[in-house]
């Protein structure tokens, strides 16, 4: 076959088509170039508008996540509504020694944040190099708010204390305690003796609001969570080996370093 002359209209159209195809090949995500509808080689990976693969999504389109993470199923009451599960709950409050500490709390974990409710704190920066762990205390432990409603810069209600059972753990307050080798629900044992043999220092940098965490974080002093505990700590970045174990604790003064960092970093009261 013979090509038309160089200046023939058909040749101009052909040249334009080739140029467009080359340009698209250069900028399109790899998955699109391979004809898989914009996804990468792993059919479960989504490609963002920038061409970066994101986490696989489940059938409902939600990204896979730990059920205990904030927003996860185990944060709500529905997850624990099964009667056989509830009957097997491991209640500790009032049944075992707290090793000399005043209160008992259930625990979970989330992730470090730079906008924690205690004055837009950066939870990682607050405790870096101090030996402290940043936690969010349950709404019941800091249920008074300067703006009226949850959840900015919470303070403990005057009704908190040993008489009622809810520990006063306001924003910027500290505690020390130890993990107990039990969870509030039946599960195979994990963790190491190192975790249970240490005393840990905590500082409240955030809140665990009742809404969205109904199973774990009671709303008002004296109220209890699904597991019968009036107190709960959500660890921003827990120690190695942590797996939702009970924590026995007593409120304690914060170190001078933590106090200085809170004063410099928190916007509460400003």
N, C-alpha and C positions, 0 to 999 in steps of 0.2 A: 504494500500500500504506500501511496505517496502523501506526504504531509502538505497541507496548503502552503502557499507562499507566506513568508514571515509577517507581512503586513495584512494578511487576510483576517477578517473579523473573528473567524473560528480560532485562529492561533492566539489572538488577544484574550479570548474567553478562557482558553486552555491554560494560559500562563497565569491568569488571575486565580483560577481554581487551584492550581498547584501551590501558589503562594499562600492561599488561605489554609490549605491542608497542612503545610509545613508549620505555619504559625500556630495552629491549634495543637499540633503534636508537641510543640515546645512548651506550651503553657498549661495544657490539660493535666490533671492529676494522673498518676501512673495507672490507677485502677480504671479510669475512664478510657485511657488509651488502649487498655487490654480488653475493653468491651464488657466490663462487669458492672456497668451502670454507675460508675463513680466510686465503687468500693475497692479496697485494697485486695491483695492476694488472699487474705483471710476474709471469707465471706461474712464473718461476724463483725468486722471492723467497719465503722463508718468513717468517711473521709470528710473533714470539715471544709468550709469554703477556702481555707488556706492550704488544703491538701494534706493536713495532718491527721493521722489516724486517731480515732477516739476509742473509748472503751466499748466492748460489745454491748448490744442492747438485748433485753429479753423480748418475748413475744408481744408484750404490751408497749414496747418502746422505751421503757425505763431502763436506765443503766443499772447493771448488776451491782449490788452492794451488800455489805454486811448487815444482817437484819437488826443487829444491836446498834448500828451507827445512827446518828441523828437523821430522822426521816425514814428509818428502817421499820419493818413490820413489828419487831420485838419491842419498839418503844411504846406501842399502843396497847390498849386493853384487849383487842380482838385476838392478838397472838396468844394470849394466856387464858382465853375463855374456855378452852377444852377442860372438861371436868376432871379427866384422869391426870392431866398435867397439874392442875391446881391442887389435887389431893396429894400429890407427891412433892409439893413445895417444901423446901428445907427451911423451917423457921428457926432462927437463932436468938432473936431478941428475948431476953429473960430466961433462956435455957442454958446458956454457957457463960463462963467467966469472960469479962471484957479485959482481962489482964491489967486491971487497975485503971482503965480509961473510963470516961464518963458516958460516952455515947457509942451507938453502933449505926453504921450506914451501909446501905447497898452501894455498889459502884458500877459504873460503865465507863466507856471512853468515847471521845469523838476525835477531833483534830485541832491542832493549833490554829488560831485565828488572829488576825491583826485588828479586828473590830469587836472585841469582847465587850459585853454589856457594862462592865465596870469602868466606864469612861473611855471606851474605844481602846482598850489595852491590847497590846501585842503579847499574847500569852507566852510565846517562846522567848521573846526578848526580856520579858519580866523576870523569868527565872534562870536564864542562861548563866551557868557557872556558879549558882548559889546553893545547889543541893535541894532546892525546893521544887515542888510539882504544882503547876497551875491547875486549878479545878474550877468547875462550875458547881455551885451548891444549889440544892433544890429550892424552888420558889418559896416553900414553907419556911426555909431557913433565912430568907432575905425578902420578906413580903411587903416592905414599906418602900414606896418609890416617890422621889421628889416631884415627878410629873404626874403622879396620881395612879397611873396604870402600869402594869408590867411592861418593860423590864429594865429600865435605865437606872443604874447606880443604886441597886437595892440595899436596904438596911434591914437588920433583924427586928422583928416586932418585940415590944417589951414583954409580951407573953411567952416568948421563947425561954427555955431554961430547963433544968433538970426536973422541975416539978411537973412540967407538961411532957417532956421527952424530946422536944424539938430543939436542936442545938442552935444557938445564935451565931450564924456564919454570914455576916454582911460582906459586901464588896470590900476587899482589902484586909479582911481578917485572916488569921492563920490558925493552924492546928497541927498537932503531931499525933501519930498513932501507928498502928500495925495492921497488916492484912491477916485475916484468919483463913485457914485452908478449907473454906466452904463457900459455896455459892447459894443464892436463894432458890435455886431450881436444880433438879437432878441432872447431873452431867458427869462424865468421866473426870477423874481428878487430874489436874495438870499443875504447872508451876513448880518452883524449886524451893528448897529449904532457905535459900538466900533471900527470896522474896518475903517469906514468913518470919524470918529471923531479924529483919531490919526495922528500925524506927524511921518513919517517913515524915517529912515536913511538907505541909500543904499551904497554899495561899489561894484565896478565892479571887478569881479574876473575871468570872463570868457567871451566868445564871443558867440553870436547867429549868426552863419554864414548864409549867404543868401541861399547857396545851402543846401537843406534839410529843409529849413524853409522859402520857397519862399513867402508864404502868409503873414508872420509876420515880417520878418527881411530884410529891404531894404539893397542893397549892397553898395551904394555910397551916399555921402552927397547930399541932395536935392531930392533924390528919395523917393518914398512913398511905403508903403505896400498895401496889398489888401484893407485895411480899410481906406486909405487916410492919415495914420500917417507916419511921417518921423522918429519917434523914437519908440523903443521897448525895454522892459526889460523882460528877462526870469529869473524868481526867482528860485534859487536853492532849497530853502525851504521857501515858502511864509508864511506870518502870517495867523493865523486861520481865515477862512471866505473868503479868497481870491478865486476869481473865474473869472479870466481874465478881471478884471475891468480896466478902464482907470486909469492912474496915472499922476497927475500934479506934476511937480518937477522943481527944480532949482539946478544946480551944486553947491556944497559947499565943503569947506575944510574937509578932513577926520580928525577924532579925533587923538590925539597923540598915543593912544593905537593901532588903526588901522594902522597908519603909521609905528609904530614899528613892528607890525606883518607882514606887507607887506615887509618891509626891510629884515626881518629874513626868511620869508617863500618863497618869489617869486624868481624864477631863471631868471627873465627878467633882461637883462643887464649884466649877469654874463658869 
